[in-house]
């Protein structure tokens, strides 16, 4: 666990191993920090971790693609709804005009 924390501290600060090793709160030599960074880096790049990362990445891409599909579908539904509302308003106006002129409405009742 200490090795992982050392490596994360090093990765976070991007500083030299010496500064991590000389940190009084850690009390670990520079050599131990170098070894910890190497082991953690190898662990991160192991096949098992990379496969899990690829799985997570695939899930993330699938979710992103589905979000795009959902948003496109919503946009299409909104356009269709707007067209229907516009046509309904136009039909209502035609019927009102026909009623005002004492004519039969254009659509059958």
Buried (B, 14 or more C-beta within 10 A) or exposed (E): EEBEBBBBBBEEEEEEBEEBBBBEEBEBEBEBBBBBBEBBEEEEEEEEEEEEEEEEEEEEEEEEEEEEEEEEEEEEEEEEEEEEEEEEEEEEEEBEEBEEEEEEEEEEE
